[in-house]
């Protein structure tokens, strides 16, 4: 895995501290995890809707099921 290369601004440029570098790397990992999780999340929602798993929980409507359980609207 190659080292992550940040984009630098020009305002108050100073020597990079190790904790700043570690923080940046943690944030990049979190961003990549969010991308992966978003794909997984979408797959699970699609699977639930297509297989009508929401009916097992007493809902006739998929969107009502996700709204009541996770406060997610139809646009999400």
mmJSON file of the N, C-alpha and C atoms, coordinates in Angstrom:
{"data_MODEL":{"atom_site":{
"group_PDB":["ATOM","ATOM","ATOM","ATOM","ATOM","ATOM","ATOM","ATOM","ATOM","ATOM","ATOM","ATOM","ATOM","ATOM","ATOM","ATOM","ATOM","ATOM","ATOM","ATOM","ATOM","ATOM","ATOM","ATOM","ATOM","ATOM","ATOM","ATOM","ATOM","ATOM","ATOM","ATOM","ATOM","ATOM","ATOM","ATOM","ATOM","ATOM","ATOM","ATOM","ATOM","ATOM","ATOM","ATOM","ATOM","ATOM","ATOM","ATOM","ATOM","ATOM","ATOM","ATOM","ATOM","ATOM","ATOM","ATOM","ATOM","ATOM","ATOM","ATOM","ATOM","ATOM","ATOM","ATOM","ATOM","ATOM","ATOM","ATOM","ATOM","ATOM","ATOM","ATOM","ATOM","ATOM","ATOM","ATOM","ATOM","ATOM","ATOM","ATOM","ATOM","ATOM","ATOM","ATOM","ATOM","ATOM","ATOM","ATOM","ATOM","ATOM","ATOM","ATOM","ATOM","ATOM","ATOM","ATOM","ATOM","ATOM","ATOM","ATOM","ATOM","ATOM","ATOM","ATOM","ATOM","ATOM","ATOM","ATOM","ATOM","ATOM","ATOM","ATOM","ATOM","ATOM","ATOM","ATOM","ATOM","ATOM","ATOM","ATOM","ATOM","ATOM","ATOM","ATOM","ATOM","ATOM","ATOM","ATOM","ATOM","ATOM","ATOM","ATOM","ATOM","ATOM","ATOM","ATOM","ATOM","ATOM","ATOM","ATOM","ATOM","ATOM","ATOM","ATOM","ATOM","ATOM","ATOM","ATOM","ATOM","ATOM","ATOM","ATOM","ATOM","ATOM","ATOM","ATOM","ATOM","ATOM","ATOM","ATOM","ATOM","ATOM","ATOM","ATOM","ATOM","ATOM","ATOM","ATOM","ATOM","ATOM","ATOM","ATOM","ATOM","ATOM","ATOM","ATOM","ATOM","ATOM","ATOM","ATOM","ATOM","ATOM","ATOM","ATOM","ATOM","ATOM","ATOM","ATOM","ATOM","ATOM","ATOM","ATOM","ATOM","ATOM","ATOM","ATOM","ATOM","ATOM","ATOM","ATOM","ATOM","ATOM","ATOM","ATOM","ATOM","ATOM","ATOM","ATOM","ATOM","ATOM","ATOM","ATOM","ATOM","ATOM","ATOM","ATOM","ATOM","ATOM","ATOM","ATOM","ATOM","ATOM","ATOM","ATOM","ATOM","ATOM","ATOM","ATOM"],
"id":[1,2,3,4,5,6,7,8,9,10,11,12,13,14,15,16,17,18,19,20,21,22,23,24,25,26,27,28,29,30,31,32,33,34,35,36,37,38,39,40,41,42,43,44,45,46,47,48,49,50,51,52,53,54,55,56,57,58,59,60,61,62,63,64,65,66,67,68,69,70,71,72,73,74,75,76,77,78,79,80,81,82,83,84,85,86,87,88,89,90,91,92,93,94,95,96,97,98,99,100,101,102,103,104,105,106,107,108,109,110,111,112,113,114,115,116,117,118,119,120,121,122,123,124,125,126,127,128,129,130,131,132,133,134,135,136,137,138,139,140,141,142,143,144,145,146,147,148,149,150,151,152,153,154,155,156,157,158,159,160,161,162,163,164,165,166,167,168,169,170,171,172,173,174,175,176,177,178,179,180,181,182,183,184,185,186,187,188,189,190,191,192,193,194,195,196,197,198,199,200,201,202,203,204,205,206,207,208,209,210,211,212,213,214,215,216,217,218,219,220,221,222,223,224,225,226,227,228],
"type_symbol":["N","C","C","N","C","C","N","C","C","N","C","C","N","C","C","N","C","C","N","C","C","N","C","C","N","C","C","N","C","C","N","C","C","N","C","C","N","C","C","N","C","C","N","C","C","N","C","C","N","C","C","N","C","C","N","C","C","N","C","C","N","C","C","N","C","C","N","C","C","N","C","C","N","C","C","N","C","C","N","C","C","N","C","C","N","C","C","N","C","C","N","C","C","N","C","C","N","C","C","N","C","C","N","C","C","N","C","C","N","C","C","N","C","C","N","C","C","N","C","C","N","C","C","N","C","C","N","C","C","N","C","C","N","C","C","N","C","C","N","C","C","N","C","C","N","C","C","N","C","C","N","C","C","N","C","C","N","C","C","N","C","C","N","C","C","N","C","C","N","C","C","N","C","C","N","C","C","N","C","C","N","C","C","N","C","C","N","C","C","N","C","C","N","C","C","N","C","C","N","C","C","N","C","C","N","C","C","N","C","C","N","C","C","N","C","C","N","C","C","N","C","C","N","C","C","N","C","C"],
"label_atom_id":["N","CA","C","N","CA","C","N","CA","C","N","CA","C","N","CA","C","N","CA","C","N","CA","C","N","CA","C","N","CA","C","N","CA","C","N","CA","C","N","CA","C","N","CA","C","N","CA","C","N","CA","C","N","CA","C","N","CA","C","N","CA","C","N","CA","C","N","CA","C","N","CA","C","N","CA","C","N","CA","C","N","CA","C","N","CA","C","N","CA","C","N","CA","C","N","CA","C","N","CA","C","N","CA","C","N","CA","C","N","CA","C","N","CA","C","N","CA","C","N","CA","C","N","CA","C","N","CA","C","N","CA","C","N","CA","C","N","CA","C","N","CA","C","N","CA","C","N","CA","C","N","CA","C","N","CA","C","N","CA","C","N","CA","C","N","CA","C","N","CA","C","N","CA","C","N","CA","C","N","CA","C","N","CA","C","N","CA","C","N","CA","C","N","CA","C","N","CA","C","N","CA","C","N","CA","C","N","CA","C","N","CA","C","N","CA","C","N","CA","C","N","CA","C","N","CA","C","N","CA","C","N","CA","C","N","CA","C","N","CA","C","N","CA","C","N","CA","C","N","CA","C","N","CA","C","N","CA","C","N","CA","C","N","CA","C"],
"label_alt_id":[null,null,null,null,null,null,null,null,null,null,null,null,null,null,null,null,null,null,null,null,null,null,null,null,null,null,null,null,null,null,null,null,null,null,null,null,null,null,null,null,null,null,null,null,null,null,null,null,null,null,null,null,null,null,null,null,null,null,null,null,null,null,null,null,null,null,null,null,null,null,null,null,null,null,null,null,null,null,null,null,null,null,null,null,null,null,null,null,null,null,null,null,null,null,null,null,null,null,null,null,null,null,null,null,null,null,null,null,null,null,null,null,null,null,null,null,null,null,null,null,null,null,null,null,null,null,null,null,null,null,null,null,null,null,null,null,null,null,null,null,null,null,null,null,null,null,null,null,null,null,null,null,null,null,null,null,null,null,null,null,null,null,null,null,null,null,null,null,null,null,null,null,null,null,null,null,null,null,null,null,null,null,null,null,null,null,null,null,null,null,null,null,null,null,null,null,null,null,null,null,null,null,null,null,null,null,null,null,null,null,null,null,null,null,null,null,null,null,null,null,null,null,null,null,null,null,null,null],
"label_comp_id":["UNK","UNK","UNK","UNK","UNK","UNK","UNK","UNK","UNK","UNK","UNK","UNK","UNK","UNK","UNK","UNK","UNK","UNK","UNK","UNK","UNK","UNK","UNK","UNK","UNK","UNK","UNK","UNK","UNK","UNK","UNK","UNK","UNK","UNK","UNK","UNK","UNK","UNK","UNK","UNK","UNK","UNK","UNK","UNK","UNK","UNK","UNK","UNK","UNK","UNK","UNK","UNK","UNK","UNK","UNK","UNK","UNK","UNK","UNK","UNK","UNK","UNK","UNK","UNK","UNK","UNK","UNK","UNK","UNK","UNK","UNK","UNK","UNK","UNK","UNK","UNK","UNK","UNK","UNK","UNK","UNK","UNK","UNK","UNK","UNK","UNK","UNK","UNK","UNK","UNK","UNK","UNK","UNK","UNK","UNK","UNK","UNK","UNK","UNK","UNK","UNK","UNK","UNK","UNK","UNK","UNK","UNK","UNK","UNK","UNK","UNK","UNK","UNK","UNK","UNK","UNK","UNK","UNK","UNK","UNK","UNK","UNK","UNK","UNK","UNK","UNK","UNK","UNK","UNK","UNK","UNK","UNK","UNK","UNK","UNK","UNK","UNK","UNK","UNK","UNK","UNK","UNK","UNK","UNK","UNK","UNK","UNK","UNK","UNK","UNK","UNK","UNK","UNK","UNK","UNK","UNK","UNK","UNK","UNK","UNK","UNK","UNK","UNK","UNK","UNK","UNK","UNK","UNK","UNK","UNK","UNK","UNK","UNK","UNK","UNK","UNK","UNK","UNK","UNK","UNK","UNK","UNK","UNK","UNK","UNK","UNK","UNK","UNK","UNK","UNK","UNK","UNK","UNK","UNK","UNK","UNK","UNK","UNK","UNK","UNK","UNK","UNK","UNK","UNK","UNK","UNK","UNK","UNK","UNK","UNK","UNK","UNK","UNK","UNK","UNK","UNK","UNK","UNK","UNK","UNK","UNK","UNK","UNK","UNK","UNK","UNK","UNK","UNK"],
"label_asym_id":["A","A","A","A","A","A","A","A","A","A","A","A","A","A","A","A","A","A","A","A","A","A","A","A","A","A","A","A","A","A","A","A","A","A","A","A","A","A","A","A","A","A","A","A","A","A","A","A","A","A","A","A","A","A","A","A","A","A","A","A","A","A","A","A","A","A","A","A","A","A","A","A","A","A","A","A","A","A","A","A","A","A","A","A","A","A","A","A","A","A","A","A","A","A","A","A","A","A","A","A","A","A","A","A","A","A","A","A","A","A","A","A","A","A","A","A","A","A","A","A","A","A","A","A","A","A","A","A","A","A","A","A","A","A","A","A","A","A","A","A","A","A","A","A","A","A","A","A","A","A","A","A","A","A","A","A","A","A","A","A","A","A","A","A","A","A","A","A","A","A","A","A","A","A","A","A","A","A","A","A","A","A","A","A","A","A","A","A","A","A","A","A","A","A","A","A","A","A","A","A","A","A","A","A","A","A","A","A","A","A","A","A","A","A","A","A","A","A","A","A","A","A","A","A","A","A","A","A"],
"label_entity_id":["1","1","1","1","1","1","1","1","1","1","1","1","1","1","1","1","1","1","1","1","1","1","1","1","1","1","1","1","1","1","1","1","1","1","1","1","1","1","1","1","1","1","1","1","1","1","1","1","1","1","1","1","1","1","1","1","1","1","1","1","1","1","1","1","1","1","1","1","1","1","1","1","1","1","1","1","1","1","1","1","1","1","1","1","1","1","1","1","1","1","1","1","1","1","1","1","1","1","1","1","1","1","1","1","1","1","1","1","1","1","1","1","1","1","1","1","1","1","1","1","1","1","1","1","1","1","1","1","1","1","1","1","1","1","1","1","1","1","1","1","1","1","1","1","1","1","1","1","1","1","1","1","1","1","1","1","1","1","1","1","1","1","1","1","1","1","1","1","1","1","1","1","1","1","1","1","1","1","1","1","1","1","1","1","1","1","1","1","1","1","1","1","1","1","1","1","1","1","1","1","1","1","1","1","1","1","1","1","1","1","1","1","1","1","1","1","1","1","1","1","1","1","1","1","1","1","1","1"],
"label_seq_id":[1,1,1,2,2,2,3,3,3,4,4,4,5,5,5,6,6,6,7,7,7,8,8,8,9,9,9,10,10,10,11,11,11,12,12,12,13,13,13,14,14,14,15,15,15,16,16,16,17,17,17,18,18,18,19,19,19,20,20,20,21,21,21,22,22,22,23,23,23,24,24,24,25,25,25,26,26,26,27,27,27,28,28,28,29,29,29,30,30,30,31,31,31,32,32,32,33,33,33,34,34,34,35,35,35,36,36,36,37,37,37,38,38,38,39,39,39,40,40,40,41,41,41,42,42,42,43,43,43,44,44,44,45,45,45,46,46,46,47,47,47,48,48,48,49,49,49,50,50,50,51,51,51,52,52,52,53,53,53,54,54,54,55,55,55,56,56,56,57,57,57,58,58,58,59,59,59,60,60,60,61,61,61,62,62,62,63,63,63,64,64,64,65,65,65,66,66,66,67,67,67,68,68,68,69,69,69,70,70,70,71,71,71,72,72,72,73,73,73,74,74,74,75,75,75,76,76,76],
"pdbx_PDB_ins_code":[null,null,null,null,null,null,null,null,null,null,null,null,null,null,null,null,null,null,null,null,null,null,null,null,null,null,null,null,null,null,null,null,null,null,null,null,null,null,null,null,null,null,null,null,null,null,null,null,null,null,null,null,null,null,null,null,null,null,null,null,null,null,null,null,null,null,null,null,null,null,null,null,null,null,null,null,null,null,null,null,null,null,null,null,null,null,null,null,null,null,null,null,null,null,null,null,null,null,null,null,null,null,null,null,null,null,null,null,null,null,null,null,null,null,null,null,null,null,null,null,null,null,null,null,null,null,null,null,null,null,null,null,null,null,null,null,null,null,null,null,null,null,null,null,null,null,null,null,null,null,null,null,null,null,null,null,null,null,null,null,null,null,null,null,null,null,null,null,null,null,null,null,null,null,null,null,null,null,null,null,null,null,null,null,null,null,null,null,null,null,null,null,null,null,null,null,null,null,null,null,null,null,null,null,null,null,null,null,null,null,null,null,null,null,null,null,null,null,null,null,null,null,null,null,null,null,null,null],
"Cartn_x":[0.85,0.0,0.885,0.627,1.441,1.038,1.982,1.723,0.718,-0.171,-1.187,-0.513,-0.789,-0.195,-1.268,-1.197,-2.196,-1.978,-3.019,-2.942,-2.668,-1.68,-1.292,-1.808,-2.191,-2.526,-1.287,-1.397,-0.255,-0.325,-1.434,-1.622,-0.887,0.023,0.766,1.386,2.018,2.662,3.792,3.801,4.83,5.235,6.238,6.699,5.578,5.391,4.301,4.652,3.739,3.91,3.455,4.031,3.663,2.193,1.679,0.266,-0.652,-0.223,-1.021,-1.059,0.082,0.151,-0.74,-0.67,-1.492,-2.978,-3.325,-4.72,-5.218,-4.407,-4.77,-4.986,-4.104,-4.213,-5.459,-5.801,-7.03,-8.259,-8.244,-9.381,-9.512,-8.393,-8.439,-8.985,-8.592,-9.112,-10.611,-11.058,-12.491,-13.268,-12.717,-13.379,-13.503,-12.43,-12.482,-13.464,-13.519,-14.483,-15.911,-16.155,-17.501,-17.917,-16.994,-17.311,-17.704,-16.911,-17.2,-18.518,-18.72,-19.944,-21.174,-21.036,-22.173,-22.626,-21.672,-22.014,-22.691,-22.139,-22.714,-24.114,-24.26,-25.54,-26.596,-26.228,-27.162,-27.567,-26.609,-26.914,-27.919,-27.71,-28.614,-30.013,-30.083,-31.403,-32.123,-31.398,-31.99,-32.477,-31.657,-32.021,-33.287,-33.355,-34.528,-35.782,-35.64,-36.794,-37.234,-36.299,-36.638,-37.24,-36.777,-37.282,-38.428,-38.823,-39.927,-39.728,-38.485,-38.194,-38.917,-39.236,-39.947,-41.302,-41.894,-43.183,-43.053,-41.87,-41.633,-41.702,-41.588,-41.643,-42.969,-43.934,-45.278,-45.514,-44.671,-44.847,-45.279,-46.193,-46.62,-45.781,-45.007,-44.268,-42.8,-41.891,-40.455,-40.004,-40.466,-40.023,-40.488,-41.665,-42.147,-41.281,-40.898,-40.035,-38.698,-38.031,-36.73,-36.875,-37.976,-38.213,-38.424,-39.233,-39.528,-38.346,-37.533,-36.415,-35.131,-34.864,-33.58,-33.695,-34.939,-35.187,-34.561,-34.642,-34.145,-35.306,-35.25,-36.321,-36.158,-37.16,-37.163,-36.016,-35.65,-34.556,-33.194,-33.053,-31.794,-31.544],
"Cartn_y":[-1.18,0.0,1.229,2.151,3.359,4.343,5.194,6.184,7.203,7.608,8.593,9.954,10.657,11.967,13.043,13.85,14.899,16.064,16.836,18.082,19.182,20.01,21.075,22.423,23.265,24.649,25.508,26.796,27.687,28.483,28.441,29.245,28.633,29.387,28.975,27.588,27.33,26.045,25.854,24.729,24.456,22.994,22.646,21.263,20.358,19.25,18.32,17.534,17.519,16.735,15.304,14.365,12.948,12.709,13.395,13.199,13.739,14.799,15.33,14.323,13.709,12.692,11.502,11.049,9.917,10.258,11.468,11.898,11.869,12.379,12.386,10.959,10.066,8.678,7.998,8.291,7.74,8.248,9.537,10.115,9.463,9.26,8.608,7.191,6.463,5.114,5.16,6.124,6.262,6.574,7.441,7.772,6.522,5.762,4.53,3.524,3.433,2.545,2.98,4.309,4.805,4.412,4.48,4.087,2.614,1.776,0.344,0.076,0.732,0.515,1.02,2.094,2.613,1.593,0.949,-0.078,-1.259,-1.694,-2.811,-2.451,-1.236,-0.748,-0.773,-0.271,-0.272,-1.674,-2.573,-3.966,-4.553,-4.331,-4.908,-4.295,-2.995,-2.381,-2.971,-3.118,-3.682,-5.112,-5.898,-7.274,-7.323,-6.46,-6.405,-6.044,-5.057,-4.616,-5.69,-6.253,-7.236,-8.512,-8.918,-10.144,-9.893,-8.634,-8.211,-8.674,-8.59,-8.966,-8.067,-6.855,-5.922,-6.471,-7.336,-7.932,-8.834,-9.423,-10.258,-9.44,-8.126,-7.23,-6.491,-6.915,-6.369,-5.117,-4.838,-3.662,-4.09,-3.314,-3.543,-2.732,-1.777,-0.849,-0.801,-1.018,-1.003,0.341,1.431,2.763,3.104,2.65,2.852,2.053,0.856,0.011,0.691,1.216,1.847,3.182,3.879,5.142,4.883,3.905,3.613,3.015,2.227,1.568,2.388,3.139,3.839,5.319,5.816,7.23,7.664,6.787,7.079,7.338,8.433,8.771,8.082,8.216,7.575,8.073,9.323,9.876,9.316,8.83,8.249,6.958],
"Cartn_z":[0.0,0.0,0.0,-0.909,-0.98,0.107,0.455,1.496,0.989,1.851,1.508,1.385,0.292,0.053,0.195,1.25,1.441,0.475,0.289,-0.464,0.549,0.26,1.184,0.713,1.684,1.405,1.65,1.495,1.675,2.976,3.682,4.874,6.059,6.663,7.863,7.729,6.609,6.388,7.392,8.072,9.074,8.973,9.731,9.739,10.242,9.529,9.862,11.12,12.08,13.305,13.066,13.777,13.623,13.95,14.98,15.326,14.238,13.56,12.448,11.314,11.037,9.984,10.347,11.594,12.032,11.93,12.305,12.239,10.799,9.885,8.478,7.967,8.336,7.89,8.459,9.714,10.299,9.551,9.216,8.488,7.118,6.417,5.105,5.22,6.247,6.459,6.695,7.511,7.782,6.507,5.648,4.382,3.514,3.43,2.638,3.225,4.56,5.208,4.914,4.892,4.601,3.19,2.242,0.871,0.823,1.476,1.515,2.213,3.348,4.108,3.369,2.594,1.835,0.797,0.158,-0.836,-0.157,0.961,1.716,2.216,2.734,3.242,2.132,0.96,-0.167,-0.579,-0.585,-0.925,0.054,1.343,2.344,2.264,1.997,1.826,0.612,-0.492,-1.71,-1.464,-0.774,-0.463,0.396,1.396,2.28,1.492,0.607,-0.183,-1.171,-1.921,-2.954,-2.38,-1.217,-0.586,0.38,0.49,1.356,2.804,3.275,4.658,5.658,5.25,6.133,6.556,5.745,6.102,7.33,7.533,8.714,10.004,9.863,11.019,11.11,10.315,10.401,9.582,8.606,7.758,6.364,5.79,4.415,3.438,3.969,3.135,3.569,2.641,2.919,3.481,2.873,3.299,4.707,5.053,6.422,7.402,7.008,7.835,8.138,7.103,7.357,8.078,7.844,8.554,10.047,10.381,11.789,12.53,11.865,12.531,12.557,11.482,11.384,11.067,11.031,10.735,9.406,8.422,7.088,6.175,5.442,4.509,3.179,2.347,1.04,0.169,0.301,-0.519,-0.128,1.108,1.543,0.836],
"occupancy":[1.0,1.0,1.0,1.0,1.0,1.0,1.0,1.0,1.0,1.0,1.0,1.0,1.0,1.0,1.0,1.0,1.0,1.0,1.0,1.0,1.0,1.0,1.0,1.0,1.0,1.0,1.0,1.0,1.0,1.0,1.0,1.0,1.0,1.0,1.0,1.0,1.0,1.0,1.0,1.0,1.0,1.0,1.0,1.0,1.0,1.0,1.0,1.0,1.0,1.0,1.0,1.0,1.0,1.0,1.0,1.0,1.0,1.0,1.0,1.0,1.0,1.0,1.0,1.0,1.0,1.0,1.0,1.0,1.0,1.0,1.0,1.0,1.0,1.0,1.0,1.0,1.0,1.0,1.0,1.0,1.0,1.0,1.0,1.0,1.0,1.0,1.0,1.0,1.0,1.0,1.0,1.0,1.0,1.0,1.0,1.0,1.0,1.0,1.0,1.0,1.0,1.0,1.0,1.0,1.0,1.0,1.0,1.0,1.0,1.0,1.0,1.0,1.0,1.0,1.0,1.0,1.0,1.0,1.0,1.0,1.0,1.0,1.0,1.0,1.0,1.0,1.0,1.0,1.0,1.0,1.0,1.0,1.0,1.0,1.0,1.0,1.0,1.0,1.0,1.0,1.0,1.0,1.0,1.0,1.0,1.0,1.0,1.0,1.0,1.0,1.0,1.0,1.0,1.0,1.0,1.0,1.0,1.0,1.0,1.0,1.0,1.0,1.0,1.0,1.0,1.0,1.0,1.0,1.0,1.0,1.0,1.0,1.0,1.0,1.0,1.0,1.0,1.0,1.0,1.0,1.0,1.0,1.0,1.0,1.0,1.0,1.0,1.0,1.0,1.0,1.0,1.0,1.0,1.0,1.0,1.0,1.0,1.0,1.0,1.0,1.0,1.0,1.0,1.0,1.0,1.0,1.0,1.0,1.0,1.0,1.0,1.0,1.0,1.0,1.0,1.0,1.0,1.0,1.0,1.0,1.0,1.0,1.0,1.0,1.0,1.0,1.0,1.0],
"B_iso_or_equiv":[0.0,0.0,0.0,0.0,0.0,0.0,0.0,0.0,0.0,0.0,0.0,0.0,0.0,0.0,0.0,0.0,0.0,0.0,0.0,0.0,0.0,0.0,0.0,0.0,0.0,0.0,0.0,0.0,0.0,0.0,0.0,0.0,0.0,0.0,0.0,0.0,0.0,0.0,0.0,0.0,0.0,0.0,0.0,0.0,0.0,0.0,0.0,0.0,0.0,0.0,0.0,0.0,0.0,0.0,0.0,0.0,0.0,0.0,0.0,0.0,0.0,0.0,0.0,0.0,0.0,0.0,0.0,0.0,0.0,0.0,0.0,0.0,0.0,0.0,0.0,0.0,0.0,0.0,0.0,0.0,0.0,0.0,0.0,0.0,0.0,0.0,0.0,0.0,0.0,0.0,0.0,0.0,0.0,0.0,0.0,0.0,0.0,0.0,0.0,0.0,0.0,0.0,0.0,0.0,0.0,0.0,0.0,0.0,0.0,0.0,0.0,0.0,0.0,0.0,0.0,0.0,0.0,0.0,0.0,0.0,0.0,0.0,0.0,0.0,0.0,0.0,0.0,0.0,0.0,0.0,0.0,0.0,0.0,0.0,0.0,0.0,0.0,0.0,0.0,0.0,0.0,0.0,0.0,0.0,0.0,0.0,0.0,0.0,0.0,0.0,0.0,0.0,0.0,0.0,0.0,0.0,0.0,0.0,0.0,0.0,0.0,0.0,0.0,0.0,0.0,0.0,0.0,0.0,0.0,0.0,0.0,0.0,0.0,0.0,0.0,0.0,0.0,0.0,0.0,0.0,0.0,0.0,0.0,0.0,0.0,0.0,0.0,0.0,0.0,0.0,0.0,0.0,0.0,0.0,0.0,0.0,0.0,0.0,0.0,0.0,0.0,0.0,0.0,0.0,0.0,0.0,0.0,0.0,0.0,0.0,0.0,0.0,0.0,0.0,0.0,0.0,0.0,0.0,0.0,0.0,0.0,0.0,0.0,0.0,0.0,0.0,0.0,0.0],
"pdbx_formal_charge":[null,null,null,null,null,null,null,null,null,null,null,null,null,null,null,null,null,null,null,null,null,null,null,null,null,null,null,null,null,null,null,null,null,null,null,null,null,null,null,null,null,null,null,null,null,null,null,null,null,null,null,null,null,null,null,null,null,null,null,null,null,null,null,null,null,null,null,null,null,null,null,null,null,null,null,null,null,null,null,null,null,null,null,null,null,null,null,null,null,null,null,null,null,null,null,null,null,null,null,null,null,null,null,null,null,null,null,null,null,null,null,null,null,null,null,null,null,null,null,null,null,null,null,null,null,null,null,null,null,null,null,null,null,null,null,null,null,null,null,null,null,null,null,null,null,null,null,null,null,null,null,null,null,null,null,null,null,null,null,null,null,null,null,null,null,null,null,null,null,null,null,null,null,null,null,null,null,null,null,null,null,null,null,null,null,null,null,null,null,null,null,null,null,null,null,null,null,null,null,null,null,null,null,null,null,null,null,null,null,null,null,null,null,null,null,null,null,null,null,null,null,null,null,null,null,null,null,null],
"auth_seq_id":[1,1,1,2,2,2,3,3,3,4,4,4,5,5,5,6,6,6,7,7,7,8,8,8,9,9,9,10,10,10,11,11,11,12,12,12,13,13,13,14,14,14,15,15,15,16,16,16,17,17,17,18,18,18,19,19,19,20,20,20,21,21,21,22,22,22,23,23,23,24,24,24,25,25,25,26,26,26,27,27,27,28,28,28,29,29,29,30,30,30,31,31,31,32,32,32,33,33,33,34,34,34,35,35,35,36,36,36,37,37,37,38,38,38,39,39,39,40,40,40,41,41,41,42,42,42,43,43,43,44,44,44,45,45,45,46,46,46,47,47,47,48,48,48,49,49,49,50,50,50,51,51,51,52,52,52,53,53,53,54,54,54,55,55,55,56,56,56,57,57,57,58,58,58,59,59,59,60,60,60,61,61,61,62,62,62,63,63,63,64,64,64,65,65,65,66,66,66,67,67,67,68,68,68,69,69,69,70,70,70,71,71,71,72,72,72,73,73,73,74,74,74,75,75,75,76,76,76],
"auth_comp_id":["UNK","UNK","UNK","UNK","UNK","UNK","UNK","UNK","UNK","UNK","UNK","UNK","UNK","UNK","UNK","UNK","UNK","UNK","UNK","UNK","UNK","UNK","UNK","UNK","UNK","UNK","UNK","UNK","UNK","UNK","UNK","UNK","UNK","UNK","UNK","UNK","UNK","UNK","UNK","UNK","UNK","UNK","UNK","UNK","UNK","UNK","UNK","UNK","UNK","UNK","UNK","UNK","UNK","UNK","UNK","UNK","UNK","UNK","UNK","UNK","UNK","UNK","UNK","UNK","UNK","UNK","UNK","UNK","UNK","UNK","UNK","UNK","UNK","UNK","UNK","UNK","UNK","UNK","UNK","UNK","UNK","UNK","UNK","UNK","UNK","UNK","UNK","UNK","UNK","UNK","UNK","UNK","UNK","UNK","UNK","UNK","UNK","UNK","UNK","UNK","UNK","UNK","UNK","UNK","UNK","UNK","UNK","UNK","UNK","UNK","UNK","UNK","UNK","UNK","UNK","UNK","UNK","UNK","UNK","UNK","UNK","UNK","UNK","UNK","UNK","UNK","UNK","UNK","UNK","UNK","UNK","UNK","UNK","UNK","UNK","UNK","UNK","UNK","UNK","UNK","UNK","UNK","UNK","UNK","UNK","UNK","UNK","UNK","UNK","UNK","UNK","UNK","UNK","UNK","UNK","UNK","UNK","UNK","UNK","UNK","UNK","UNK","UNK","UNK","UNK","UNK","UNK","UNK","UNK","UNK","UNK","UNK","UNK","UNK","UNK","UNK","UNK","UNK","UNK","UNK","UNK","UNK","UNK","UNK","UNK","UNK","UNK","UNK","UNK","UNK","UNK","UNK","UNK","UNK","UNK","UNK","UNK","UNK","UNK","UNK","UNK","UNK","UNK","UNK","UNK","UNK","UNK","UNK","UNK","UNK","UNK","UNK","UNK","UNK","UNK","UNK","UNK","UNK","UNK","UNK","UNK","UNK","UNK","UNK","UNK","UNK","UNK","UNK"],
"auth_asym_id":["A","A","A","A","A","A","A","A","A","A","A","A","A","A","A","A","A","A","A","A","A","A","A","A","A","A","A","A","A","A","A","A","A","A","A","A","A","A","A","A","A","A","A","A","A","A","A","A","A","A","A","A","A","A","A","A","A","A","A","A","A","A","A","A","A","A","A","A","A","A","A","A","A","A","A","A","A","A","A","A","A","A","A","A","A","A","A","A","A","A","A","A","A","A","A","A","A","A","A","A","A","A","A","A","A","A","A","A","A","A","A","A","A","A","A","A","A","A","A","A","A","A","A","A","A","A","A","A","A","A","A","A","A","A","A","A","A","A","A","A","A","A","A","A","A","A","A","A","A","A","A","A","A","A","A","A","A","A","A","A","A","A","A","A","A","A","A","A","A","A","A","A","A","A","A","A","A","A","A","A","A","A","A","A","A","A","A","A","A","A","A","A","A","A","A","A","A","A","A","A","A","A","A","A","A","A","A","A","A","A","A","A","A","A","A","A","A","A","A","A","A","A","A","A","A","A","A","A"],
"auth_atom_id":["N","CA","C","N","CA","C","N","CA","C","N","CA","C","N","CA","C","N","CA","C","N","CA","C","N","CA","C","N","CA","C","N","CA","C","N","CA","C","N","CA","C","N","CA","C","N","CA","C","N","CA","C","N","CA","C","N","CA","C","N","CA","C","N","CA","C","N","CA","C","N","CA","C","N","CA","C","N","CA","C","N","CA","C","N","CA","C","N","CA","C","N","CA","C","N","CA","C","N","CA","C","N","CA","C","N","CA","C","N","CA","C","N","CA","C","N","CA","C","N","CA","C","N","CA","C","N","CA","C","N","CA","C","N","CA","C","N","CA","C","N","CA","C","N","CA","C","N","CA","C","N","CA","C","N","CA","C","N","CA","C","N","CA","C","N","CA","C","N","CA","C","N","CA","C","N","CA","C","N","CA","C","N","CA","C","N","CA","C","N","CA","C","N","CA","C","N","CA","C","N","CA","C","N","CA","C","N","CA","C","N","CA","C","N","CA","C","N","CA","C","N","CA","C","N","CA","C","N","CA","C","N","CA","C","N","CA","C","N","CA","C","N","CA","C","N","CA","C","N","CA","C","N","CA","C","N","CA","C","N","CA","C","N","CA","C"],
"pdbx_PDB_model_num":[1,1,1,1,1,1,1,1,1,1,1,1,1,1,1,1,1,1,1,1,1,1,1,1,1,1,1,1,1,1,1,1,1,1,1,1,1,1,1,1,1,1,1,1,1,1,1,1,1,1,1,1,1,1,1,1,1,1,1,1,1,1,1,1,1,1,1,1,1,1,1,1,1,1,1,1,1,1,1,1,1,1,1,1,1,1,1,1,1,1,1,1,1,1,1,1,1,1,1,1,1,1,1,1,1,1,1,1,1,1,1,1,1,1,1,1,1,1,1,1,1,1,1,1,1,1,1,1,1,1,1,1,1,1,1,1,1,1,1,1,1,1,1,1,1,1,1,1,1,1,1,1,1,1,1,1,1,1,1,1,1,1,1,1,1,1,1,1,1,1,1,1,1,1,1,1,1,1,1,1,1,1,1,1,1,1,1,1,1,1,1,1,1,1,1,1,1,1,1,1,1,1,1,1,1,1,1,1,1,1,1,1,1,1,1,1,1,1,1,1,1,1,1,1,1,1,1,1]
}}}
